[in-house]
Amino acid sequence: MIQNEHGVRVSSQTRKEWPGIACNIFDLRWETEPGWILFSSNAALLCVAVSEMGGRCQVRIRPDQPVEGDYFGTGHLNFVAPSQPFTVYASEMRRVRIACYEIDLSSSDCLTSHEMVLIGGMKSRYMFRDERLFQCARLLGEYDAKNDHDPYALSLTRALQAALLDLVDRPTEPKRPTKLTGDRLMHVFDYISDHLDENVSVEELSRVANLSSAQFSQSFRETTGLSLQRWQMDARIRSAQRLMLDDPTESMAEIASLVGFSDSSHFSRAFLEIEGTTPSAWLRQRI
């Protein structure tokens, strides 16, 4: 399945199989930035980032080609047609857990032949949002099945196939010409990353994106699932995660200052709000 990589190491890989679905879990570590890893499979694939540490990843057709997707926030999905290569890419990252579900329609125990044809005819679709499909994929990726006949895992695989079928039947909305995506969105993300210690305004970023302020605000929330202020805070926390993992002995006060927080107390409160735990507790669980 792995064809090539640049600056990314596979630290572990597991595979589990059920009727209609084979789940491949890859734990990836970024050793250079940017870094990417190229995959390909003879089967159709549904891919989701189960967890991301130190940054956010994207799925691209090629490493140097930002995808024209619809959703770049937490929980993005990617459906890749058989034999179509795809790249997991990140400009800033430390660790990612990717779940890749091979869709084996010939072994499905819950789809009719007509439904198999519908799913089998799906075209590749990158960086999109579907809450039902994401939750099925996330739960199955995180669940430690006892065996191939685990009833909970089997129910999740059937729910995932049903969600895929629902996606086929649901027409996609036409893209708006002002949608933030591709190179335009990457310029916005880069600007935010380069100004972590500043409160970047909507007006600044709308100029970067060449949109009006009103167009930018609406498109940014639709594209990321977050307000600009919340995305900036999230970017600071992810930058702090990189620093913490690179040097676990560094003081939290110094890290807080480097990523744009006024003091370590403000940093700890923001980290707790986003990650659900304190910086020190988060770090202890990962070293």
Rosetta silent file (secondary structure, phi, psi, omega in degrees, C-alpha in Angstrom):
SEQUENCE: MIQNEHGVRVSSQTRKEWPGIACNIFDLRWETEPGWILFSSNAALLCVAVSEMGGRCQVRIRPDQPVEGDYFGTGHLNFVAPSQPFTVYASEMRRVRIACYEIDLSSSDCLTSHEMVLIGGMKSRYMFRDERLFQCARLLGEYDAKNDHDPYALSLTRALQAALLDLVDRPTEPKRPTKLTGDRLMHVFDYISDHLDENVSVEELSRVANLSSAQFSQSFRETTGLSLQRWQMDARIRSAQRLMLDDPTESMAEIASLVGFSDSSHFSRAFLEIEGTTPSAWLRQRI
SCORE:     score description
SCORE:     0.000 S_00000001
   1 L     0.000  -39.777  178.978    0.000    0.000    0.000 S_00000001
   2 E   -81.065  125.175 -177.670    2.851    2.433    0.797 S_00000001
   3 E  -100.930  -37.345 -175.365    4.538    3.561   -2.419 S_00000001
   4 E  -165.441  159.617  175.901    6.944    6.290   -1.341 S_00000001
   5 E  -151.490  157.697  176.976    7.660    8.696    1.502 S_00000001
   6 E  -139.967  109.312  176.824    9.585   11.870    2.249 S_00000001
   7 L    72.404   15.365 -179.941   10.440   12.745    5.826 S_00000001
   8 E  -128.497  134.067  179.070    7.791   10.419    7.273 S_00000001
   9 E  -118.014  136.794  174.577    8.383    7.141    9.098 S_00000001
  10 E   -83.875  111.549 -177.882    5.812    4.422    9.773 S_00000001
  11 E   -86.337  -25.507  174.180    6.258    3.609   13.457 S_00000001
  12 E  -160.603  157.452  179.601    3.586    0.890   13.526 S_00000001
  13 E  -148.735  132.294  176.755    0.995   -0.721   11.296 S_00000001
  14 E  -131.344  156.962 -179.588   -1.920   -3.027   12.084 S_00000001
  15 E  -140.175  134.915  175.968   -4.569   -4.652    9.918 S_00000001
  16 E  -134.116  145.185 -176.067   -7.972   -6.114   10.774 S_00000001
  17 E  -126.375  138.592  174.210  -10.503   -7.644    8.402 S_00000001
  18 E  -137.916  169.167  178.844  -14.278   -7.980    8.504 S_00000001
  19 L   -57.762  118.494  177.632  -16.896   -8.717    5.828 S_00000001
  20 L    88.048  -13.510 -174.028  -16.719   -5.908    3.282 S_00000001
  21 E  -142.192  134.658  167.197  -14.022   -3.928    5.123 S_00000001
  22 E  -121.032  125.169 -175.305  -10.307   -4.281    5.876 S_00000001
  23 E  -102.942  120.570  176.151   -8.977   -1.693    8.318 S_00000001
  24 E  -110.834  120.874  178.782   -5.324   -0.612    8.078 S_00000001
  25 E  -107.099  123.230  178.679   -4.041    1.597   10.894 S_00000001
  26 E  -115.791  124.972  169.905   -0.792    3.494   10.279 S_00000001
  27 E   -96.738  116.894 -173.321    1.046    5.395   13.008 S_00000001
  28 E  -112.950  141.519  176.321    3.183    7.965   11.199 S_00000001
  29 E  -122.262  129.090  178.302    5.998   10.145   12.547 S_00000001
  30 E   -85.388  127.280  178.850    7.172   13.292   10.803 S_00000001
  31 L  -111.674  -14.957  172.549   10.967   13.671   10.726 S_00000001
  32 L  -137.594  161.747  177.714   11.145   16.639    8.326 S_00000001
  33 L  -131.170  126.285   -3.343    8.809   19.501    7.518 S_00000001
  34 L   -72.008  164.028  176.956    7.098   19.430    5.163 S_00000001
  35 E  -140.227  154.763 -179.169    6.742   15.654    5.003 S_00000001
  36 E  -155.211  160.347  177.110    4.521   13.295    3.060 S_00000001
  37 E  -139.923  134.270 -174.094    3.795    9.638    2.394 S_00000001
  38 E  -102.901  128.932  179.447    2.307    8.209   -0.797 S_00000001
  39 E  -118.022  159.668  170.897   -0.239    5.379   -0.726 S_00000001
  40 L  -160.982  149.618 -179.086   -2.009    3.328   -3.370 S_00000001
  41 L  -149.242  150.196  174.956   -4.312    0.307   -3.303 S_00000001
  42 L   -74.123  -15.032  178.856   -6.133   -1.919   -5.763 S_00000001
  43 L  -100.801  158.502  170.324   -9.241   -1.471   -3.619 S_00000001
  44 E   -66.443  145.806 -175.619  -11.297    1.668   -3.016 S_00000001
  45 E  -127.836  141.189  167.201  -10.217    3.370    0.207 S_00000001
  46 E  -113.063  122.584 -174.697  -11.846    5.521    2.839 S_00000001
  47 E  -121.352  138.801  179.518   -9.189    7.390    4.815 S_00000001
  48 E  -144.527  141.337  173.767   -9.483    9.394    8.027 S_00000001
  49 E   -83.996  108.264 -178.915   -6.983   10.937   10.435 S_00000001
  50 E   -72.190  -36.976  176.501   -7.939    9.391   13.783 S_00000001
  51 E  -151.020  147.835  178.485   -5.495   11.603   15.689 S_00000001
  52 E  -133.659  138.706 -176.191   -3.057   14.385   14.839 S_00000001
  53 E  -131.313  118.695  175.902   -0.259   15.693   17.028 S_00000001
  54 L    89.211    4.053 -179.722    1.642   18.914   16.417 S_00000001
  55 L   172.247 -164.866  176.992   -0.204   19.975   13.287 S_00000001
  56 L  -133.781  138.850 -179.406   -2.882   19.081   10.771 S_00000001
  57 L  -103.909  164.777  175.582   -2.543   16.813    7.764 S_00000001
  58 E  -132.014  159.730  168.824   -4.201   16.840    4.363 S_00000001
  59 E  -107.485  126.661 -179.354   -4.754   14.251    1.674 S_00000001
  60 E  -124.749  160.614  172.612   -3.504   15.345   -1.734 S_00000001
  61 L   -72.197  -44.400  176.487   -3.203   13.708   -5.126 S_00000001
  62 E  -131.068  153.839 -177.765    0.447   14.833   -5.281 S_00000001
  63 L   -59.997  -33.619 -176.118    2.678   16.323   -2.572 S_00000001
  64 L   -94.605   12.389 -175.892    3.132   19.576   -4.503 S_00000001
  65 E  -125.526   94.977  176.512   -0.531   19.959   -5.438 S_00000001
  66 L   -57.041  134.138 -173.974   -2.873   21.399   -2.755 S_00000001
  67 L   -78.329  147.754  175.050   -6.215   19.716   -3.139 S_00000001
  68 L   -89.340   70.675 -176.746   -9.385   21.582   -4.105 S_00000001
  69 L   -95.234 -176.664 -177.424  -11.329   20.139   -1.179 S_00000001
  70 L  -107.914  -25.848 -171.157  -14.342   21.279    0.835 S_00000001
  71 L  -147.861  124.117 -174.574  -13.319   20.789    4.476 S_00000001
  72 L  -120.391   16.158  178.973   -9.905   21.030    6.162 S_00000001
  73 L   -92.083 -169.396  178.297  -10.868   20.868    9.826 S_00000001
  74 L   -62.908  131.842  177.618  -10.901   18.007   12.325 S_00000001
  75 L    92.888   18.824  177.753  -12.709   14.967   10.962 S_00000001
  76 L   -70.532  149.584 -178.042  -12.052   15.409    7.256 S_00000001
  77 E  -119.488  158.970  178.272  -12.644   12.346    5.079 S_00000001
  78 E  -145.414  124.555  174.522  -11.170   11.102    1.826 S_00000001
  79 E  -109.520  123.334 -174.797  -12.580    8.513   -0.566 S_00000001
  80 E  -119.373  123.409 -178.814  -10.018    7.253   -3.071 S_00000001
  81 L   -66.284  157.951 -178.637  -10.993    5.170   -6.088 S_00000001
  82 L   -54.056  139.221  176.013   -9.105    1.896   -6.800 S_00000001
  83 L    65.922   10.478  177.213   -5.505    2.256   -8.026 S_00000001
  84 L   -92.743  116.338  178.917   -5.588    6.029   -7.488 S_00000001
  85 L   -68.455  149.760  175.548   -2.471    7.187   -5.593 S_00000001
  86 E  -145.926  156.126 -172.902   -2.931    9.662   -2.776 S_00000001
  87 E  -122.441  128.337  169.275   -0.595   11.537   -0.458 S_00000001
  88 E   -90.661  117.456 -169.330   -0.889   12.256    3.260 S_00000001
  89 E  -126.643  144.658  171.806    0.870   15.608    3.577 S_00000001
  90 E  -150.941  134.923  176.722    1.665   18.036    6.387 S_00000001
  91 L   -81.089  -29.335  177.976    3.773   21.166    6.435 S_00000001
  92 L  -141.122  120.263 -173.663    4.035   21.046   10.243 S_00000001
  93 L  -167.478  160.193  169.811    3.451   17.816   12.147 S_00000001
  94 L  -125.448  -52.243 -177.999    4.905   15.297   14.570 S_00000001
  95 E  -140.846  144.437  177.279    2.594   12.259   14.724 S_00000001
  96 E  -141.336  139.982  169.156   -0.528   11.103   12.911 S_00000001
  97 E  -110.178  118.918 -178.370   -2.665    7.988   13.157 S_00000001
  98 E  -110.586  130.777  172.640   -4.346    7.251    9.831 S_00000001
  99 E  -105.493  121.164  177.554   -7.128    4.695    9.358 S_00000001
 100 E  -114.669  117.144 -178.054   -7.437    3.429    5.775 S_00000001
 101 E  -101.213  113.881  174.442  -10.463    1.257    5.101 S_00000001
 102 E   -79.386  126.440 -178.280  -10.231   -0.998    2.055 S_00000001
 103 E   -92.902  105.423 -179.776  -13.717   -1.478    0.625 S_00000001
 104 L  -106.134   85.924 -173.454  -14.049   -5.118   -0.449 S_00000001
 105 H   -63.772  -28.382 -177.164  -17.572   -5.213   -1.854 S_00000001
 106 H   -65.478  -21.156 -178.252  -17.295   -8.857   -2.933 S_00000001
 107 H  -107.147    6.670 -178.770  -17.182   -9.961    0.726 S_00000001
 108 L   -67.058  141.329  178.910  -19.873   -7.630    2.084 S_00000001
 109 L  -110.567   13.014 -175.871  -22.662   -9.324    4.045 S_00000001
 110 L  -135.187    1.172 -178.062  -25.027   -6.324    4.156 S_00000001
 111 L  -114.553  144.241  173.192  -25.203   -4.841    0.642 S_00000001
 112 L   -79.162  167.012  179.555  -27.263   -5.887   -2.364 S_00000001
 113 H   -61.160  -37.485  178.364  -25.598   -6.307   -5.752 S_00000001
 114 H   -65.240  -41.495  179.136  -27.134   -3.007   -6.892 S_00000001
 115 H   -66.464  -35.658  176.359  -25.770   -1.195   -3.825 S_00000001
 116 H   -62.439  -40.500  179.309  -22.338   -2.695   -4.457 S_00000001
 117 H   -63.435  -41.009 -179.816  -22.399   -1.302   -7.998 S_00000001
 118 H   -62.277  -48.149  179.924  -23.300    2.151   -6.679 S_00000001
 119 H   -67.718  -39.766 -179.961  -20.441    2.257   -4.173 S_00000001
 120 H   -63.120  -22.049 -179.798  -18.050    0.664   -6.668 S_00000001
 121 L   -92.440    3.169 -179.854  -18.759    3.491   -9.103 S_00000001
 122 L   -66.175  140.383  176.251  -17.868    6.288   -6.690 S_00000001
 123 L   -90.391  161.048  178.902  -15.183    8.701   -7.871 S_00000001
 124 L   -60.696  141.347  178.505  -12.340    9.936   -5.696 S_00000001
 125 E  -143.398  121.897 -172.592  -13.293   12.736   -3.347 S_00000001
 126 E  -110.405  142.740  172.339  -10.724   14.515   -1.180 S_00000001
 127 E    51.638   70.785  176.902  -11.057   16.540    2.013 S_00000001
 128 E  -131.264  173.137 -175.190  -14.791   16.505    2.620 S_00000001
 129 L  -122.923  133.082  172.825  -17.090   16.350    5.634 S_00000001
 130 L  -155.150  105.322 -169.855  -19.729   13.783    6.552 S_00000001
 131 H   -63.076  -42.282 -178.650  -20.376   13.439   10.270 S_00000001
 132 H   -63.597  -46.752 -179.889  -22.083   10.040   10.155 S_00000001
 133 H   -65.120  -40.470  179.518  -19.368    8.481    8.012 S_00000001
 134 H   -62.907  -44.797 -177.961  -16.603   10.062   10.094 S_00000001
 135 H   -64.453  -39.492  176.105  -17.987    8.777   13.393 S_00000001
 136 H   -61.011  -46.615 -178.708  -18.281    5.235   12.015 S_00000001
 137 H   -65.803  -41.035 -179.891  -14.703    5.389   10.711 S_00000001
 138 H   -65.323  -47.989 -177.942  -13.345    6.931   13.926 S_00000001
 139 H   -62.309  -41.746  179.798  -15.063    4.462   16.243 S_00000001
 140 H   -68.205  -36.998  179.051  -13.946    1.473   14.196 S_00000001
 141 H   -68.317  -31.627 -178.630  -10.389    2.814   14.001 S_00000001
 142 H   -88.235  -18.339 -173.001  -10.183    3.334   17.762 S_00000001
 143 L   -79.508  132.906  177.738  -11.927    0.105   18.791 S_00000001
 144 L   -93.297   89.006 -176.680   -9.762   -2.811   19.885 S_00000001
 145 L   -66.320  140.480 -178.987  -11.777   -5.712   18.454 S_00000001
 146 L   -73.298  -34.945  179.024  -11.436   -9.011   20.304 S_00000001
 147 L  -163.661 -179.269 -177.912  -11.626  -11.088   17.122 S_00000001
 148 L   -66.915  -14.303 -178.168  -12.954  -11.109   13.552 S_00000001
 149 L  -108.921   15.125  179.356  -16.443  -11.926   14.856 S_00000001
 150 L   -57.236  120.309 -173.910  -16.626   -9.158   17.455 S_00000001
 151 H   -63.849  -35.266 -179.928  -20.306   -8.058   17.282 S_00000001
 152 H   -68.200  -43.981  178.532  -19.602   -4.384   17.965 S_00000001
 153 H   -63.112  -40.848  178.852  -16.937   -4.201   15.243 S_00000001
 154 H   -62.982  -40.759  179.404  -19.228   -5.998   12.797 S_00000001
 155 H   -65.708  -36.039  178.112  -22.039   -3.548   13.506 S_00000001
 156 H   -67.982  -39.479  178.992  -19.665   -0.640   12.906 S_00000001
 157 H   -64.070  -38.105  178.762  -18.494   -2.058    9.563 S_00000001
 158 H   -69.622  -38.502  177.447  -22.106   -2.408    8.427 S_00000001
 159 H   -65.172  -37.470  178.492  -22.907    1.113    9.604 S_00000001
 160 H   -64.709  -43.203  178.211  -19.872    2.414    7.710 S_00000001
 161 H   -65.145  -37.199  177.374  -20.990    0.700    4.493 S_00000001
 162 H   -65.755  -38.008  178.273  -24.511    2.094    4.947 S_00000001
 163 H   -67.831  -36.534  174.789  -23.055    5.590    5.420 S_00000001
 164 H   -61.853  -43.879  179.651  -21.032    5.177    2.231 S_00000001
 165 H   -62.875  -40.667  178.080  -24.171    4.186    0.376 S_00000001
 166 H   -62.544  -35.637  178.616  -25.975    7.232    1.756 S_00000001
 167 H   -65.244  -37.730  178.102  -23.120    9.400    0.467 S_00000001
 168 H   -63.516  -43.031 -175.455  -23.601    7.997   -3.041 S_00000001
 169 H   -74.305  -19.107 -176.557  -27.317    8.771   -2.973 S_00000001
 170 L   -94.838  117.995 -178.667  -26.817   12.307   -1.675 S_00000001
 171 L   -67.411  143.739  178.240  -25.870   14.816   -4.397 S_00000001
 172 L   -81.537  145.558  178.628  -22.925   17.077   -3.637 S_00000001
 173 L   -76.404  142.248  178.395  -23.488   20.809   -3.520 S_00000001
 174 L   -64.373  143.255 -179.486  -21.787   22.834   -6.255 S_00000001
 175 L   -71.472  142.750  175.314  -18.684   24.671   -5.093 S_00000001
 176 L   -80.706  146.096 -179.094  -18.909   28.412   -4.647 S_00000001
 177 L   -65.176  -22.200 -179.231  -16.400   30.421   -6.665 S_00000001
 178 L   -95.691    7.785 -176.568  -15.194   32.188   -3.477 S_00000001
 179 L   -60.477  135.086  175.691  -14.654   28.959   -1.524 S_00000001
 180 L   -75.995  116.198 -179.733  -11.352   28.869    0.396 S_00000001
 181 L  -165.888  174.563  175.956   -9.440   25.889   -0.960 S_00000001
 182 H    56.160 -144.028 -177.762   -6.286   24.906   -2.856 S_00000001
 183 H   -60.009  -37.103 -178.835   -3.392   27.394   -2.997 S_00000001
 184 H   -59.354  -44.206  179.735   -5.564   30.226   -1.698 S_00000001
 185 H   -69.683  -38.200  179.371   -6.257   28.353    1.550 S_00000001
 186 H   -62.553  -36.950  176.893   -2.629   27.261    1.907 S_00000001
 187 H   -63.052  -38.739  177.975   -1.519   30.909    1.753 S_00000001
 188 H   -64.930  -47.901  179.448   -3.950   31.705    4.580 S_00000001
 189 H   -60.674  -42.447  179.678   -2.707   28.811    6.731 S_00000001
 190 H   -62.791  -39.856 -179.419    0.924   29.794    6.097 S_00000001
 191 H   -64.828  -43.366  177.619    0.217   33.394    7.094 S_00000001
 192 H   -61.015  -44.880 -179.126   -1.407   32.286   10.350 S_00000001
 193 H   -63.523  -35.536 -178.522    1.537   29.981   11.090 S_00000001
 194 H   -78.549  -10.140 -177.733    4.058   32.766   10.403 S_00000001
 195 L  -129.433   43.954 -177.698    2.265   35.160   12.781 S_00000001
 196 L   -62.870  -28.856 -177.338    1.428   32.940   15.742 S_00000001
 197 L   -87.241   10.585  179.467    2.486   35.596   18.226 S_00000001
 198 L  -123.994  155.914  172.120    0.022   38.114   16.752 S_00000001
 199 L   -90.380   91.520 -176.109   -3.762   38.396   16.730 S_00000001
 200 L   -70.357  135.813 -175.269   -4.222   38.206   12.975 S_00000001
 201 L   -93.353  161.048  174.582   -7.349   40.012   11.807 S_00000001
 202 H   -59.784  -38.249 -178.406  -10.018   39.002    9.339 S_00000001
 203 H   -63.325  -42.406  177.888   -9.054   42.024    7.259 S_00000001
 204 H   -60.160  -48.949 -174.917   -5.428   40.891    6.961 S_00000001
 205 H   -73.418  -29.587  176.392   -6.355   37.363    5.912 S_00000001
 206 H   -65.402  -32.863  175.064   -9.088   38.475    3.528 S_00000001
 207 H   -69.184  -40.188  177.199   -6.382   40.414    1.682 S_00000001
 208 H   -60.546  -40.453 -177.664   -4.165   37.319    1.622 S_00000001
 209 H   -85.721   -6.293 -177.971   -7.071   35.290    0.224 S_00000001
 210 L    58.258   47.171  176.891   -8.172   38.079   -2.135 S_00000001
 211 L  -130.506  162.007  171.120  -11.723   37.999   -0.751 S_00000001
 212 L   -70.857  160.491 -179.437  -13.949   40.527    0.940 S_00000001
 213 H   -59.847  -41.190 -179.539  -14.015   40.365    4.743 S_00000001
 214 H   -66.396  -42.967  178.076  -17.579   39.020    4.727 S_00000001
 215 H   -63.093  -41.735 -177.379  -16.754   36.359    2.126 S_00000001
 216 H   -64.839  -47.850 -177.076  -13.629   35.345    4.011 S_00000001
 217 H   -58.153  -46.824 -179.148  -15.290   34.974    7.428 S_00000001
 218 H   -67.136  -44.656 -177.258  -18.066   32.763    6.114 S_00000001
 219 H   -67.529  -36.434 -179.121  -15.792   30.685    3.886 S_00000001
 220 H   -64.552  -44.477  179.508  -13.174   30.197    6.609 S_00000001
 221 H   -65.010  -40.647  178.936  -15.708   28.812    9.082 S_00000001
 222 H   -64.860  -38.022 -174.662  -17.220   26.516    6.433 S_00000001
 223 H   -78.380  -31.741 -175.766  -13.779   25.272    5.356 S_00000001
 224 H  -110.793  -18.483 -175.392  -12.279   24.688    8.818 S_00000001
 225 L    79.066    4.916 -177.688  -15.307   24.253   11.075 S_00000001
 226 L  -134.394  157.783  170.147  -13.875   26.938   13.395 S_00000001
 227 L   -71.212  162.918  178.184  -13.857   30.682   13.769 S_00000001
 228 H   -59.336  -43.992 -179.000  -10.628   32.454   12.865 S_00000001
 229 H   -60.686  -43.513 -179.304   -9.895   33.164   16.539 S_00000001
 230 H   -68.413  -36.931  178.451  -10.384   29.521   17.505 S_00000001
 231 H   -65.398  -40.576  177.357   -8.237   28.300   14.592 S_00000001
 232 H   -60.999  -43.025  178.739   -5.418   30.640   15.632 S_00000001
 233 H   -63.728  -42.845  178.114   -5.585   29.280   19.180 S_00000001
 234 H   -60.821  -41.395  179.580   -5.580   25.730   17.843 S_00000001
 235 H   -63.962  -37.742  177.895   -2.526   26.519   15.691 S_00000001
 236 H   -65.814  -42.132  179.593   -0.659   27.862   18.742 S_00000001
 237 H   -64.709  -41.755  179.617   -1.441   24.733   20.750 S_00000001
 238 H   -67.108  -35.693  174.146   -0.275   22.460   17.922 S_00000001
 239 H   -64.361  -40.368  176.848    2.929   24.469   17.597 S_00000001
 240 H   -62.471  -38.721  178.032    3.445   24.051   21.348 S_00000001
 241 H   -59.369  -40.334  178.517    2.985   20.282   20.967 S_00000001
 242 H   -62.579  -45.192 -179.833    5.851   20.193   18.470 S_00000001
 243 H   -64.105  -40.642 -179.510    8.118   22.084   20.841 S_00000001
 244 H   -64.964  -41.201 -179.704    7.161   19.873   23.781 S_00000001
 245 H   -73.044  -33.611 -179.852    7.848   16.665   21.859 S_00000001
 246 H   -70.772  -35.511 -179.857   11.123   17.983   20.414 S_00000001
 247 L  -143.144   87.724 -177.681   12.460   18.980   23.841 S_00000001
 248 L   -63.006  -13.863 -179.241   10.480   17.539   26.788 S_00000001
 249 L   -89.634   -8.373 -179.144   12.771   19.355   29.248 S_00000001
 250 L   -64.827  142.261 -178.595   11.873   22.837   27.969 S_00000001
 251 L   -71.258  146.776  178.935    9.948   24.957   30.476 S_00000001
 252 H   -65.422  -31.264  178.609    6.255   25.540   29.855 S_00000001
 253 H   -64.327  -41.287  179.336    6.782   29.264   30.367 S_00000001
 254 H   -67.835  -42.101  178.247    9.297   29.370   27.524 S_00000001
 255 H   -62.954  -42.978  179.422    7.051   27.326   25.225 S_00000001
 256 H   -58.005  -43.062  179.760    4.109   29.571   26.043 S_00000001
 257 H   -66.183  -40.240 -176.979    6.128   32.620   25.067 S_00000001
 258 H   -65.811  -29.952 -177.239    7.388   31.065   21.831 S_00000001
 259 L  -102.740   12.395  169.046    3.878   30.283   20.565 S_00000001
 260 L    98.936   13.139  176.779    2.357   33.649   21.411 S_00000001
 261 L   -94.214  146.837 -176.794    0.848   33.331   24.917 S_00000001
 262 L   -70.218  -30.963  178.484    1.337   36.106   27.439 S_00000001
 263 L  -159.206  170.684 -176.079    2.126   33.684   30.274 S_00000001
 264 H   -68.226  -28.153  178.566    2.101   29.983   31.175 S_00000001
 265 H   -66.726  -44.346  176.792   -1.275   30.252   32.964 S_00000001
 266 H   -61.467  -42.661  178.501   -2.975   31.513   29.801 S_00000001
 267 H   -60.714  -45.973 -178.408   -1.232   28.760   27.842 S_00000001
 268 H   -63.550  -40.333  179.459   -2.374   26.042   30.275 S_00000001
 269 H   -65.403  -42.395  179.312   -5.991   27.220   30.175 S_00000001
 270 H   -67.132  -39.810  179.365   -6.033   27.269   26.373 S_00000001
 271 H   -63.123  -44.397  179.291   -4.358   23.849   26.177 S_00000001
 272 H   -62.213  -40.286 -179.086   -6.901   22.383   28.606 S_00000001
 273 H   -64.581  -39.082 -175.460   -9.788   23.873   26.621 S_00000001
 274 H   -87.306  -40.673 -174.402   -8.594   22.409   23.317 S_00000001
 275 H  -100.194  -14.396 -179.876   -7.005   19.114   24.407 S_00000001
 276 L    78.919   11.836  178.446   -9.005   18.346   27.542 S_00000001
 277 L  -154.728  167.736  179.706   -5.879   17.989   29.671 S_00000001
 278 L   -79.599  158.733  177.754   -2.979   20.111   30.933 S_00000001
 279 H   -56.609  -42.970 -177.485    0.254   20.483   28.913 S_00000001
 280 H   -65.566  -43.305  179.382    2.276   18.554   31.510 S_00000001
 281 H   -66.353  -40.049  177.638   -0.194   15.658   31.658 S_00000001
 282 H   -59.102  -45.187 -177.713   -0.402   15.556   27.848 S_00000001
 283 H   -67.090  -41.711 -179.855    3.380   15.367   27.564 S_00000001
 284 H   -59.103  -32.240 -178.776    3.761   12.650   30.221 S_00000001
 285 L   -76.439   -9.321 -171.547    1.437   10.392   28.236 S_00000001
 286 L  -123.581    6.438  177.095    3.537   10.742   25.079 S_00000001
 287 L  -121.999    0.000    0.000    7.175   10.407   26.135 S_00000001
